[in-house]
Protein backbone atom coordinates (compact mmCIF):
# COMPACT_ATOMS: atom_id res chain seq x y z
CA UNK A 1 0.00 0.00 0.00
CA UNK A 2 1.41 3.34 -0.98
CA UNK A 3 1.93 5.73 1.92
CA UNK A 4 3.46 9.20 2.08
CA UNK A 5 4.59 10.54 5.41
CA UNK A 6 3.71 14.14 6.13
CA UNK A 7 6.25 15.57 8.56
CA UNK A 8 4.69 17.49 11.43
CA UNK A 9 5.94 21.03 11.10
CA UNK A 10 4.72 23.83 13.39
CA UNK A 11 2.07 26.11 11.95
CA UNK A 12 4.55 28.95 11.87
CA UNK A 13 8.18 28.13 12.47
CA UNK A 14 10.39 30.93 13.76
CA UNK A 15 11.92 32.76 10.77
CA UNK A 16 15.45 32.16 12.07
CA UNK A 17 14.95 28.68 13.44
CA UNK A 18 14.22 27.73 17.05
CA UNK A 19 16.70 29.78 19.13
CA UNK A 20 18.54 27.87 21.85
CA UNK A 21 20.26 30.76 23.63
CA UNK A 22 19.72 34.47 24.09
CA UNK A 23 23.11 36.09 23.54
CA UNK A 24 23.82 34.82 20.04
CA UNK A 25 25.93 36.72 17.52
CA UNK A 26 22.85 37.88 15.52
CA UNK A 27 21.26 39.16 18.73
CA UNK A 28 24.34 41.21 19.59
CA UNK A 29 24.63 42.53 16.01
CA UNK A 30 20.99 43.59 16.07
CA UNK A 31 21.44 45.43 19.35
CA UNK A 32 24.50 47.26 18.01
CA UNK A 33 22.53 48.39 14.97
CA UNK A 34 19.68 49.53 17.24
CA UNK A 35 22.10 51.47 19.44
CA UNK A 36 23.58 53.40 16.50
CA UNK A 37 20.13 54.09 15.09
CA UNK A 38 18.80 55.33 18.43
CA UNK A 39 21.76 57.67 18.95
CA UNK A 40 21.26 59.14 15.48
CA UNK A 41 17.48 59.50 15.71
CA UNK A 42 17.42 61.00 19.21
CA UNK A 43 20.22 63.43 18.34
CA UNK A 44 17.74 65.12 16.00
CA UNK A 45 15.15 65.90 18.68
CA UNK A 46 16.80 68.85 20.46
CA UNK A 47 18.24 70.01 17.12
CA UNK A 48 14.79 70.22 15.53
CA UNK A 49 13.46 72.12 18.54
CA UNK A 50 16.30 74.64 18.37
CA UNK A 51 16.16 74.86 14.57
CA UNK A 52 12.48 75.81 14.69
CA UNK A 53 12.91 78.44 17.39
CA UNK A 54 16.27 79.91 16.33
CA UNK A 55 16.03 79.89 12.53
CA UNK A 56 12.30 80.08 11.80
CA UNK A 57 11.10 81.97 14.88
CA UNK A 58 8.52 79.33 15.75
CA UNK A 59 6.89 79.05 19.18
CA UNK A 60 5.49 76.22 21.30
CA UNK A 61 2.89 75.11 18.76
CA UNK A 62 5.42 75.10 15.88
CA UNK A 63 7.87 73.05 17.97
CA UNK A 64 5.14 70.56 18.87
CA UNK A 65 4.15 69.98 15.25
CA UNK A 66 7.76 69.75 14.02
CA UNK A 67 8.63 67.15 16.65
CA UNK A 68 5.50 65.09 16.01
CA UNK A 69 4.72 65.37 12.30
CA UNK A 70 6.88 62.34 11.51
CA UNK A 71 4.13 60.26 13.11
CA UNK A 72 1.81 60.92 10.14
CA UNK A 73 3.87 58.87 7.69
CA UNK A 74 5.03 56.41 10.34
CA UNK A 75 1.43 55.48 11.19
CA UNK A 76 0.21 55.52 7.59
CA UNK A 77 3.02 53.17 6.54
CA UNK A 78 2.63 50.75 9.47
CA UNK A 79 0.28 48.18 7.86
CA UNK A 80 2.46 47.97 4.74
CA UNK A 81 5.62 47.76 6.87
CA UNK A 82 4.19 44.88 8.90
CA UNK A 83 3.22 42.90 5.80
CA UNK A 84 6.59 43.63 4.20
CA UNK A 85 8.40 42.38 7.30
CA UNK A 86 6.46 39.11 7.27
CA UNK A 87 6.99 38.62 3.51
CA UNK A 88 10.48 40.02 2.78
CA UNK A 89 12.05 39.48 6.18
CA UNK A 90 13.15 41.52 9.16
CA UNK A 91 16.68 42.18 7.88
CA UNK A 92 15.27 43.88 4.79
CA UNK A 93 13.38 46.35 7.01
CA UNK A 94 16.38 47.00 9.26
CA UNK A 95 18.87 47.71 6.46
CA UNK A 96 16.61 49.59 4.06
CA UNK A 97 14.98 51.60 6.86
CA UNK A 98 18.33 52.79 8.25
CA UNK A 99 19.80 53.54 4.83
CA UNK A 100 16.86 55.67 3.70
CA UNK A 101 16.72 57.42 7.07
CA UNK A 102 20.42 58.28 6.76
CA UNK A 103 19.83 59.92 3.37
CA UNK A 104 16.97 61.94 4.84
CA UNK A 105 19.07 63.10 7.79
CA UNK A 106 21.74 64.34 5.38
CA UNK A 107 18.94 66.22 3.63
CA UNK A 108 18.40 68.26 6.81
CA UNK A 109 21.44 70.31 5.77
CA UNK A 110 19.09 72.10 3.34
CA UNK A 111 16.25 72.47 5.88
CA UNK A 112 16.32 76.26 6.09
CA UNK A 113 12.56 76.87 6.27
CA UNK A 114 9.79 75.46 8.42
CA UNK A 115 8.16 73.79 5.39
CA UNK A 116 11.35 71.91 4.51
CA UNK A 117 11.79 70.83 8.12
CA UNK A 118 8.29 69.33 8.07
CA UNK A 119 9.01 67.48 4.81
CA UNK A 120 12.20 65.97 6.24
CA UNK A 121 10.34 64.87 9.37
CA UNK A 122 7.60 63.25 7.29
CA UNK A 123 10.15 61.22 5.34
CA UNK A 124 11.94 60.08 8.48
CA UNK A 125 8.67 58.81 9.95
CA UNK A 126 8.13 56.14 7.31
CA UNK A 127 11.77 55.10 6.93
CA UNK A 128 12.60 54.88 10.64
CA UNK A 129 9.33 53.08 11.26
CA UNK A 130 10.52 50.29 8.96
CA UNK A 131 13.73 49.89 10.94
CA UNK A 132 12.00 49.78 14.28
CA UNK A 133 9.40 47.21 13.23
CA UNK A 134 12.03 44.98 11.65
CA UNK A 135 14.41 45.11 14.61
CA UNK A 136 11.74 44.62 17.28
CA UNK A 137 10.24 41.65 15.42
CA UNK A 138 13.66 40.09 14.95
CA UNK A 139 14.35 40.38 18.68
CA UNK A 140 11.29 38.21 19.31
CA UNK A 141 12.45 35.75 16.64
CA UNK A 142 15.95 35.47 18.10
CA UNK A 143 14.86 34.94 21.71
CA UNK A 144 14.03 31.57 23.29
CA UNK A 145 10.34 31.45 24.17
CA UNK A 146 10.90 31.48 27.94
CA UNK A 147 13.31 34.45 27.76
CA UNK A 148 11.43 36.72 25.36
CA UNK A 149 10.68 39.33 28.01
CA UNK A 150 14.35 39.44 28.96
CA UNK A 151 15.35 39.76 25.29
CA UNK A 152 12.98 42.68 24.77
CA UNK A 153 14.44 44.28 27.87
CA UNK A 154 17.99 44.01 26.52
CA UNK A 155 16.83 45.43 23.21
CA UNK A 156 15.25 48.38 24.98
CA UNK A 157 18.55 48.88 26.81
CA UNK A 158 20.20 49.53 23.45
CA UNK A 159 17.41 51.94 22.49
CA UNK A 160 17.56 53.85 25.76
CA UNK A 161 21.34 54.01 25.78
CA UNK A 162 21.08 55.58 22.34
CA UNK A 163 18.43 57.98 23.63
CA UNK A 164 20.75 58.91 26.48
CA UNK A 165 23.71 59.61 24.21
CA UNK A 166 21.87 61.05 21.20
CA UNK A 167 20.56 64.38 22.53
CA UNK A 168 23.88 65.04 24.24
CA UNK A 169 25.72 64.22 20.99
CA UNK A 170 23.41 66.49 18.99
CA UNK A 171 23.97 69.43 21.34
CA UNK A 172 27.73 68.82 21.56
CA UNK A 173 28.32 68.49 17.81
CA UNK A 174 26.28 71.62 17.14
CA UNK A 175 28.39 73.58 19.63
CA UNK A 176 31.57 72.14 18.13
CA UNK A 177 30.51 73.06 14.61
CA UNK A 178 29.66 76.62 15.66
CA UNK A 179 33.02 77.15 17.35
CA UNK A 180 35.57 75.06 15.45
CA UNK A 181 34.37 74.13 11.96
CA UNK A 182 33.56 76.06 8.78
CA UNK A 183 30.21 74.24 8.66
CA UNK A 184 27.20 75.65 10.48
CA UNK A 185 26.60 73.99 13.85
CA UNK A 186 23.30 72.50 12.73
CA UNK A 187 24.85 71.14 9.53
CA UNK A 188 27.70 69.55 11.49
CA UNK A 189 25.26 67.81 13.82
CA UNK A 190 23.07 66.57 10.96
CA UNK A 191 26.04 65.14 9.07
CA UNK A 192 27.26 63.35 12.21
CA UNK A 193 23.80 61.90 12.86
CA UNK A 194 23.49 60.77 9.25
CA UNK A 195 26.82 58.95 9.41
CA UNK A 196 25.71 57.10 12.54
CA UNK A 197 22.47 56.02 10.87
CA UNK A 198 24.43 54.82 7.83
CA UNK A 199 26.61 52.83 10.25
CA UNK A 200 23.47 51.19 11.65
CA UNK A 201 22.54 50.11 8.10
CA UNK A 202 26.00 48.63 7.49
CA UNK A 203 25.90 46.69 10.76
CA UNK A 204 22.43 45.41 9.83
CA UNK A 205 23.83 43.79 6.69
CA UNK A 206 25.54 41.25 8.97
CA UNK A 207 22.21 40.03 10.33
CA UNK A 208 21.10 36.58 9.12
CA UNK A 209 18.66 36.51 6.20
CA UNK A 210 15.12 35.57 7.10
CA UNK A 211 11.94 35.02 5.13
CA UNK A 212 9.23 34.46 7.74
CA UNK A 213 6.45 33.47 5.36
CA UNK A 214 8.45 30.48 4.11
CA UNK A 215 10.51 29.96 7.25
CA UNK A 216 9.36 26.45 8.08
CA UNK A 217 11.66 23.83 6.57
CA UNK A 218 10.28 22.35 3.40
CA UNK A 219 9.36 18.66 3.52
CA UNK A 220 12.17 16.40 2.30
CA UNK A 221 11.86 14.82 -1.11
CA UNK A 222 9.91 11.65 -0.39
CA UNK A 223 9.81 8.47 -2.41
CA UNK A 224 6.54 6.85 -3.37
CA UNK A 225 6.79 3.46 -1.69
CA UNK A 226 4.81 1.81 -4.48
CA UNK A 227 7.22 2.59 -7.30
CA UNK A 228 10.29 4.16 -5.62
CA UNK A 229 10.05 7.31 -7.74
CA UNK A 230 11.03 10.45 -5.81
CA UNK A 231 8.37 13.12 -5.63
CA UNK A 232 9.14 16.41 -7.36
CA UNK A 233 10.11 19.29 -5.06
CA UNK A 234 7.29 21.72 -4.42
CA UNK A 235 7.27 24.79 -6.63
CA UNK A 236 6.53 28.28 -5.42
CA UNK A 237 2.75 28.00 -5.89
CA UNK A 238 2.66 24.57 -4.28
CA UNK A 239 4.77 25.81 -1.37
CA UNK A 240 2.27 28.57 -0.70
CA UNK A 241 -0.62 26.08 -0.80
CA UNK A 242 1.18 23.82 1.68
CA UNK A 243 1.87 26.83 3.90
CA UNK A 244 -1.80 27.78 3.83
CA UNK A 245 -2.90 24.20 4.56
CA UNK A 246 -0.71 23.73 7.63
CA UNK A 247 -3.28 24.98 10.16
CA UNK A 248 -5.73 22.32 8.90
CA UNK A 249 -3.04 19.63 9.04
CA UNK A 250 -2.14 20.55 12.59
CA UNK A 251 -5.72 20.39 13.68
CA UNK A 252 -5.25 16.65 13.32
CA UNK A 253 -1.51 16.13 13.83
CA UNK A 254 0.82 17.85 16.30
CA UNK A 255 4.56 17.59 16.83
CA UNK A 256 5.71 14.02 16.94
CA UNK A 257 7.16 12.51 20.07
CA UNK A 258 9.28 9.50 19.20
CA UNK A 259 7.56 9.19 15.84
CA UNK A 260 4.04 8.90 17.30
CA UNK A 261 1.60 11.61 16.36
CA UNK A 262 0.06 13.40 19.33
CA UNK A 263 -3.29 15.20 19.15
CA UNK A 264 -3.09 18.94 19.46
CA UNK A 265 -4.30 20.14 22.83
CA UNK A 266 -7.80 21.55 22.55
CA UNK A 267 -6.90 24.72 24.45
CA UNK A 268 -3.81 25.31 22.32
CA UNK A 269 -5.73 24.87 19.10
CA UNK A 270 -8.57 27.07 20.30
CA UNK A 271 -6.13 29.83 21.26
CA UNK A 272 -4.30 29.61 17.93
CA UNK A 273 -7.54 29.50 15.94
CA UNK A 274 -9.08 32.40 17.84
CA UNK A 275 -5.99 34.56 17.37
CA UNK A 276 -5.80 33.83 13.67
CA UNK A 277 -9.53 34.47 13.19
CA UNK A 278 -9.54 37.67 15.25
CA UNK A 279 -6.76 39.19 13.14
CA UNK A 280 -7.70 37.88 9.70
CA UNK A 281 -8.14 40.69 7.20
CA UNK A 282 -7.53 43.42 9.75
CA UNK A 283 -5.25 46.37 9.14
CA UNK A 284 -4.01 46.43 12.73
CA UNK A 285 -3.23 43.50 15.00
CA UNK A 286 -5.98 43.42 17.66
CA UNK A 287 -3.96 41.93 20.52
CA UNK A 288 -1.47 44.81 20.32
CA UNK A 289 -4.04 47.63 20.44
CA UNK A 290 -4.59 47.88 24.19
CA UNK A 291 -0.89 47.52 25.15
CA UNK A 292 -0.04 50.06 22.46
CA UNK A 293 -2.65 52.56 23.67
CA UNK A 294 -1.34 52.38 27.23
CA UNK A 295 2.23 52.71 25.97
CA UNK A 296 1.26 55.88 24.08
CA UNK A 297 -0.06 57.46 27.27
CA UNK A 298 3.11 56.65 29.17
CA UNK A 299 5.69 57.76 26.61
CA UNK A 300 4.04 61.09 25.93
CA UNK A 301 6.75 62.31 28.29
CA UNK A 302 9.19 62.15 25.37
CA UNK A 303 7.78 65.07 23.36
CA UNK A 304 7.90 67.09 26.58
CA UNK A 305 11.39 65.96 27.51
CA UNK A 306 13.08 66.19 24.11
CA UNK A 307 10.90 68.79 22.42
CA UNK A 308 10.06 71.33 25.11
CA UNK A 309 12.87 70.99 27.62
CA UNK A 310 15.43 72.66 25.29
CA UNK A 311 13.04 75.58 24.81
CA UNK A 312 12.36 75.79 28.56
CA UNK A 313 16.10 75.71 29.30
CA UNK A 314 16.64 78.64 26.93
CA UNK A 315 13.80 80.63 28.50
CA UNK A 316 15.05 80.06 32.06
CA UNK A 317 18.75 80.32 31.15
CA UNK A 318 19.52 76.87 32.56
CA UNK A 319 22.60 76.32 30.40
CA UNK A 320 23.62 72.99 28.87
CA UNK A 321 20.90 70.37 29.43
CA UNK A 322 22.63 67.55 27.56
CA UNK A 323 23.65 65.89 30.86
CA UNK A 324 19.98 65.79 31.92
CA UNK A 325 19.18 63.60 28.91
CA UNK A 326 22.23 61.48 29.62
CA UNK A 327 21.28 60.90 33.27
CA UNK A 328 17.79 59.79 32.27
CA UNK A 329 18.92 57.39 29.57
CA UNK A 330 21.83 55.91 31.52
CA UNK A 331 19.69 55.39 34.62
CA UNK A 332 17.07 53.59 32.53
CA UNK A 333 19.89 51.50 31.07
CA UNK A 334 21.16 50.45 34.50
CA UNK A 335 17.68 49.71 35.83
CA UNK A 336 16.78 47.59 32.83
CA UNK A 337 19.95 45.55 33.16
CA UNK A 338 19.36 45.02 36.87
CA UNK A 339 15.63 44.36 36.49
CA UNK A 340 15.71 42.63 33.13
CA UNK A 341 13.61 39.70 34.39
CA UNK A 342 10.97 41.77 36.16
CA UNK A 343 8.48 41.86 33.22
CA UNK A 344 8.52 38.05 33.16
CA UNK A 345 8.18 37.67 36.95
CA UNK A 346 6.02 40.64 38.07
CA UNK A 347 3.60 40.64 35.16
CA UNK A 348 2.24 43.41 32.98
CA UNK A 349 -0.14 45.09 35.42
CA UNK A 350 2.31 45.76 38.23
CA UNK A 351 5.29 46.75 36.11
CA UNK A 352 3.29 49.06 33.82
CA UNK A 353 1.53 50.68 36.78
CA UNK A 354 4.85 51.54 38.43
CA UNK A 355 6.14 52.92 35.14
CA UNK A 356 3.14 55.16 34.57
CA UNK A 357 3.26 56.49 38.13
CA UNK A 358 6.94 57.35 37.63
CA UNK A 359 6.25 59.08 34.31
CA UNK A 360 3.46 61.22 35.76
CA UNK A 361 5.28 62.15 38.97
CA UNK A 362 8.53 62.97 37.17
CA UNK A 363 6.79 65.37 34.79
CA UNK A 364 5.10 67.16 37.71
CA UNK A 365 8.45 67.61 39.44
CA UNK A 366 10.12 68.98 36.30
CA UNK A 367 7.27 71.39 35.62
CA UNK A 368 7.11 72.61 39.21
CA UNK A 369 10.80 72.93 40.08
CA UNK A 370 12.40 74.46 36.97
CA UNK A 371 15.96 74.45 38.26
CA UNK A 372 18.91 72.18 37.45
CA UNK A 373 18.22 70.21 40.65
CA UNK A 374 14.51 69.94 39.80
CA UNK A 375 15.25 68.68 36.30
CA UNK A 376 17.60 65.99 37.56
CA UNK A 377 15.15 64.91 40.28
CA UNK A 378 12.37 64.68 37.69
CA UNK A 379 14.30 62.50 35.25
CA UNK A 380 15.42 60.20 38.09
CA UNK A 381 11.79 59.62 39.09
CA UNK A 382 10.79 59.04 35.46
CA UNK A 383 13.64 56.60 34.93
CA UNK A 384 12.68 54.56 38.01
CA UNK A 385 9.32 53.87 36.41
CA UNK A 386 10.07 54.23 32.72
CA UNK A 387 12.56 51.40 32.77
CA UNK A 388 9.63 48.97 33.12
CA UNK A 389 7.01 50.30 30.71
CA UNK A 390 8.11 49.23 27.24
CA UNK A 391 9.29 45.67 28.05
CA UNK A 392 6.15 44.73 29.99
CA UNK A 393 3.71 46.03 27.37
CA UNK A 394 5.73 44.73 24.41
CA UNK A 395 5.73 41.28 26.00
CA UNK A 396 1.94 41.43 26.35
CA UNK A 397 1.58 42.55 22.72
CA UNK A 398 3.49 39.54 21.28
CA UNK A 399 2.42 36.94 23.84
CA UNK A 400 1.01 33.97 21.95
CA UNK A 401 1.38 35.59 18.51
CA UNK A 402 2.46 33.11 15.78
CA UNK A 403 5.98 33.93 14.50
CA UNK A 404 4.79 34.48 10.92
CA UNK A 405 2.40 37.20 12.21
CA UNK A 406 4.77 38.72 14.75
CA UNK A 407 5.94 41.57 12.52
CA UNK A 408 2.34 42.72 12.15
CA UNK A 409 1.79 42.60 15.90
CA UNK A 410 5.04 44.49 16.52
CA UNK A 411 4.14 46.94 13.76
CA UNK A 412 0.81 47.72 15.42
CA UNK A 413 2.34 48.01 18.89
CA UNK A 414 5.26 50.23 17.87
CA UNK A 415 2.89 52.39 15.82
CA UNK A 416 1.84 53.87 19.16
CA UNK A 417 5.30 55.34 19.60
CA UNK A 418 4.57 57.56 16.62
CA UNK A 419 0.93 58.01 17.59
CA UNK A 420 2.03 59.27 21.00
CA UNK A 421 4.35 61.81 19.42
CA UNK A 422 1.89 62.69 16.66
CA UNK A 423 -0.94 63.45 19.06
CA UNK A 424 1.15 64.35 22.08
CA UNK A 425 3.34 66.98 20.45
CA UNK A 426 0.45 69.20 19.30
CA UNK A 427 -1.48 68.62 22.55
CA UNK A 428 1.51 69.66 24.64
CA UNK A 429 2.26 72.62 22.37
CA UNK A 430 -1.31 73.90 22.39
CA UNK A 431 -1.54 73.43 26.17
CA UNK A 432 1.65 75.42 26.70
CA UNK A 433 0.28 78.13 24.40
CA UNK A 434 -3.07 78.27 26.21
CA UNK A 435 -1.56 78.58 29.68
CA UNK A 436 1.06 80.98 28.42
CA UNK A 437 4.03 79.00 29.74
CA UNK A 438 6.15 76.14 28.38
CA UNK A 439 5.78 74.25 31.69
CA UNK A 440 2.15 73.63 30.67
CA UNK A 441 3.48 70.92 28.36
CA UNK A 442 4.92 69.06 31.36
CA UNK A 443 1.66 69.15 33.33
CA UNK A 444 -0.31 67.99 30.29
CA UNK A 445 2.09 65.07 29.87
CA UNK A 446 1.70 64.12 33.55
CA UNK A 447 -2.09 64.12 33.20
CA UNK A 448 -2.06 61.86 30.15
CA UNK A 449 0.31 59.39 31.83
CA UNK A 450 -2.08 59.23 34.81
CA UNK A 451 -4.96 58.48 32.43
CA UNK A 452 -2.84 55.59 31.15
CA UNK A 453 -3.03 53.99 34.61
CA UNK A 454 -6.84 54.03 34.41
CA UNK A 455 -6.76 52.44 30.93
CA UNK A 456 -4.32 49.79 32.12
CA UNK A 457 -6.60 48.72 34.96
CA UNK A 458 -9.67 48.66 32.72
CA UNK A 459 -7.83 46.45 30.24
CA UNK A 460 -6.45 44.07 32.87
CA UNK A 461 -9.81 43.67 34.63
CA UNK A 462 -11.58 42.41 31.50
CA UNK A 463 -10.18 39.09 30.17
CA UNK A 464 -12.34 39.40 27.05
CA UNK A 465 -10.38 42.41 25.77
CA UNK A 466 -7.80 41.54 23.08
CA UNK A 467 -4.23 41.04 24.23
CA UNK A 468 -5.19 40.50 27.88
CA UNK A 469 -3.14 37.43 28.76
CA UNK A 470 -2.97 36.14 32.35
CA UNK A 471 0.35 37.81 33.17
Residue, then its C-alpha position, 0 to 999 in steps of 0.5 A: x500500500x502506498x503511503x506518504x509521510x507528512x512531517x509534522x511542522x509547526x504552523x509557523x516556524x520561527x523565521x530564524x529557526x528555534x533559538x537555543x540561547x539568548x546572547x547569540x551573535x545575531x542578537x548582539x549585532x541587532x542590538x549594536x545596529x539599534x544602538x547606532x540608530x537610536x543615537x542618530x534618531x534621538x540626536x535630531x530631537x533637540x536640534x529640531x526644537x532649536x532649529x524651529x525656534x532659532x532659525x524660523x522663529x517658531x513658538x510652542x505650537x510650531x515646535x510641537x508639530x515639528x517634533x510630532x509630524x513624523x508620526x503621520x507617515x510612520x502610522x500611515x506606513x505601518x500596515x504595509x511595513x508589517x506585511x513587508x516584514x512578514x513577507x520580505x524578512x526583518x533584515x530587509x526592514x532594518x537595512x533599508x529603513x536605516x539607509x533611507x533614514x540616513x539619506x533623509x538626515x543628510x537632507x536636513x542640511x538644506x532644511x532652512x525653512x519650516x516647510x522643509x523641516x516638516x518634509x524631512x520629518x515626514x520622510x523620516x517617519x516612514x523610513x525609521x518606522x521600517x527599521x523599528x518594526x524589523x528590529x523589534x520583530x527580529x528580537x522576538x524571533x531570536x529569543x528563546x520562548x521562555x526568555x522573550x521578556x528578557x530579550x525585549x528588555x535588553x533590546x530596549x537597553x540599546x534603544x535607551x542608551x542611544x536615547x541617552x547619548x543622542x541628545x547630548x551628541x546632537x547638542x555637543x556636535x552643534x556647539x563644536x561646529x559653531x566654534x571650530x568648523x567652517x560648517x554651520x553647527x546645525x549642519x555639522x550635527x546633521x552630518x554626524x547623525x546621518x553617518x551614525x544612521x548609515x553605520x546602523x545600516x551597514x551593521x544590519x547587513x551582517x544580520x542573518x537573512x530571514x523570510x518568515x512566510x516560508x521559514x518552516x523547513x520544506x518537507x524532504x523529497x519523499x519516495x513513493x513506496x509503491x514505485x520508488x520514484x522520488x516526488x518532485x520538489x514543491x514549486x513556489x505556488x505549491x509551497x504557498x498552498x502547503x503553507x496555507x494548509x498547515x493549520x488544517x493539518x495541525x488540527x489533526x496532527x501535532x509535533x511528533x514525540x518518538x515518531x508517534x503523532x500526538x493530538x493537538x491540545x484543545x486549548x492550544x488549538x482554540x487559542x491559535x484558531x481564535x488569534x488567527x480568526x480575530x486578526x484575519x483581514x484586519x489592518x491592525x493586530x488586535x492583541x497589540x491595540x490595548x498595550x499600544x494605547x497604554x504605551x502611548x499614554x506613558x511615553x508622551x513624556x518624550x515630546x515634553x522631555x526632548x521637544x520642550x525641555x530645550x526651549x524651557x532651558x533657553x527661556x530660564x537660562x539653565x545652560x547645557x541640558x545635555x547631561x539631563x538627557x544622559x542621566x535619564x537614559x543611563x539610569x534607565x539603562x542600569x535599571x533595565x539591566x538590573x531588572x531585566x527579568x521583572x516583566x517576566x516575573x512581576x507581570x504586565x499590570x504591576x510593572x506598567x503601573x509603576x512605570x506610569x506612576x513614575x512618568x506622571x510624577x517625574x513630569x510634575x516635578x520637572x514642571x514645578x521645580x524648573x531648576x537644574x536640581x529639579x530637572x535631575x530629580x524629575x528625570x530620576x523619578x521618570x527613569x525609576x518607572x520608565x525602565x519597566x514600561x516598554x518591556x512589559x507592554x511589548x511582552x503582552x503585545x506579542x504573547x502567543x502571537x504566531x511567528x509568521x504574524x509577529x511583525x504585524x503585531x510588533x508593527x501595530x504596537x510600535x505604531x503607538x510610539x509615533x501616535x504618541x508623538x503625533x498626538x502628544x506633540x500638538x497637545x503639549x504645544x497647544x496646552x503650553x500656548x493656552x496657559x502661556x508657559x512652556x511648563x504647561x506641556x509638562x503638566x499635560x504630559x503628567x495628566x495623560x500618563x495618569x490616564x494611562x493607569x486608568x486604561x491599564x486597569x480597565x484592560x487588565x480587569x476584563x479578560x475578554x479584551x484583546x491582548x489581555x493574557x494572564x500575566 
